[in-house]
Amino acid sequence: MDYKYIEQLLEQYWRCDTSLIEEEQLRSFFMMHKDIPAHLLKYRDLFVYQQLQQEVGLSTDFDARVLAEVEKPVVRARKLTLIGRFMPVLKAAAVIAVMVSLGNVAQHTFFGNDQLDYNYETYQDTYDDPEVAYKEVSSALMMLSEGINKSQEQHLADSVDAKVEMIKE
C-alpha cells in the first residue's frame, strides 16, 4: 500500500495547513488500519485519542478522588497570650530606650562640659551603720531575685500550657 498521501497530509498537518476534512481522513486512517508502518506508528495515538477517550472514559468517583488528593491543608490558629500580643510593642519600646540612652551618653560625652566629681574626700555616706546598710541592700536584692524567679516560672508555665494546647488541637 502506498502511504505517500498520508505522509503528505501529516506534513501539512504539522504546518497547520490541513482542513477539517483532511484531519478527519488522518483520524480515520489511523483508526481503520491495523497494519500501519513503523515510521507512521508513532503518530497513531495522536489521532485515535478521541475514540480511546470515549471507550475508556472516567470513572464515576474520579472527581471525589481528585478532590481528596488536592484537599486544602488545615491551618491551625495559635493562641496568643497577653504578653505575646504586646511583645512587638515592648521590643520597640526597648529599642527606643536604648537609642535614647545612647544618644544621651553621646551628648554628654561629646558636648558635656560638666565633669563628675571623683573627689572621695568630699564624698559623704548616706547611712549611719554599715551593718544596717548591708542588710537593706541584701533584702532588696533578695526581693528582686524572687520577683525574677516568679516571672520566669510563670513564663515557663505559660509556654508549657501553650504547647499542650497545640498538641491537643
C-alpha positions in Angstrom: 0.0 0.0 0.0 1.2 3.5 -0.8 1.3 5.8 2.2 2.6 8.9 0.3 -0.8 10.7 0.6 -0.9 10.1 4.4 2.7 11.4 4.7 1.8 14.5 2.7 -1.3 15.0 4.9 0.9 14.7 8.0 3.4 17.3 6.7 0.5 19.6 6.0 -0.8 18.9 9.5 2.4 19.9 11.1 2.5 23.1 9.1 -1.2 23.7 10.2 -2.3 23.8 6.6 -4.9 20.9 6.7 -8.6 21.3 6.5 -11.1 19.7 8.8 -11.8 17.1 6.2 -8.1 16.2 5.8 -7.7 15.9 9.6 -10.7 13.6 9.6 -9.1 11.5 6.9 -6.0 11.1 9.1 -8.1 10.1 12.0 -10.0 7.5 10.0 -6.7 6.2 8.5 -5.2 5.6 11.9 -8.4 4.1 13.4 -9.2 1.8 10.5 -5.8 0.3 9.5 -4.2 -2.2 11.7 -1.0 -2.7 9.8 0.5 0.8 9.9 4.2 1.2 9.0 6.6 1.7 11.8 7.6 5.2 10.8 3.9 6.3 11.0 3.0 4.3 14.1 4.3 7.0 16.4 1.5 9.3 15.2 -1.3 6.8 15.8 -2.0 7.8 19.4 -2.3 11.5 18.4 -5.2 10.8 16.1 -7.1 8.0 17.9 -7.2 9.6 21.4 -10.8 10.7 21.0 -12.0 7.2 20.3 -9.9 5.9 23.2 -11.3 8.6 25.5 -14.8 7.6 24.6 -14.1 3.9 25.2 -12.2 4.3 28.4 -13.9 7.3 30.0 -13.6 8.5 33.5 -14.9 6.6 36.5 -17.8 7.9 38.5 -15.7 8.6 41.6 -13.0 10.5 39.6 -14.0 13.9 40.9 -14.0 12.7 44.5 -10.6 11.1 44.2 -9.0 14.2 42.7 -10.6 16.5 45.3 -9.3 14.2 48.1 -5.8 14.5 46.7 -6.0 18.2 46.3 -7.7 19.0 49.6 -6.7 22.2 51.2 -4.4 21.9 54.2 -5.9 22.8 57.6 -4.3 25.8 59.1 -4.5 25.9 62.9 -4.6 29.2 64.7 -2.1 29.8 67.5 -3.4 31.0 70.8 -1.7 34.3 71.7 -1.2 35.3 75.3 -1.3 38.9 76.5 2.5 39.0 76.7 2.7 37.6 73.2 0.4 40.2 71.8 2.4 43.1 73.4 5.8 41.7 72.7 6.4 43.7 69.5 5.4 46.9 71.3 7.7 46.0 74.2 10.6 45.3 71.8 10.0 48.6 70.0 10.0 50.4 73.4 13.2 48.7 74.4 14.9 49.7 71.1 13.8 53.3 71.6 15.0 53.3 75.2 18.4 52.0 74.1 18.6 54.6 71.4 17.7 57.5 73.7 20.2 56.2 76.3 23.0 56.0 73.7 22.1 59.5 72.5 22.3 60.9 76.0 25.6 59.2 76.6 27.0 60.5 73.3 25.7 64.0 74.0 27.3 64.1 77.5 30.5 62.6 76.2 31.0 64.9 73.2 29.2 68.1 74.3 29.2 67.9 78.1 31.4 70.5 79.9 30.4 69.4 83.4 32.7 66.8 84.8 31.8 64.3 87.6 33.4 64.9 90.9 35.5 61.9 91.9 36.9 63.6 94.9 36.5 60.9 97.6 37.4 63.3 100.4 34.2 65.3 99.8 32.0 62.1 99.5 29.6 61.6 102.3 27.8 58.3 103.2 24.1 58.3 103.5 23.9 55.7 106.2 24.9 55.7 109.8 25.5 52.0 110.4 27.3 49.9 107.7 25.6 46.7 109.1 22.1 48.1 108.6 23.0 49.3 105.1 24.3 45.8 104.2 21.1 44.2 105.4 18.9 46.7 103.5 20.8 46.0 100.2 20.7 42.3 100.8 16.9 42.3 101.4 16.4 44.5 98.3 18.4 42.1 96.1 16.6 39.1 97.6 13.2 40.6 96.7 14.5 41.4 93.2 15.7 37.8 92.8 12.4 36.3 94.0 10.5 38.5 91.5 12.7 37.4 88.6 12.3 33.8 89.6 8.5 34.1 89.8 8.3 35.8 86.3 10.5 33.0 84.8 8.4 30.3 86.4 5.2 32.0 85.1 6.6 32.4 81.6 7.7 28.7 81.6 4.2 27.6 82.8 2.6 29.7 80.1 4.8 28.3 77.3 4.1 24.7 78.5 0.3 25.4 78.6 0.5 26.8 75.0 2.4 23.7 73.8 -0.1 21.4 75.4 -3.0 23.3 73.7 -1.2 23.0 70.4 -0.8 19.2 70.8 -4.4 18.8 71.8 -5.5 20.6 68.6 
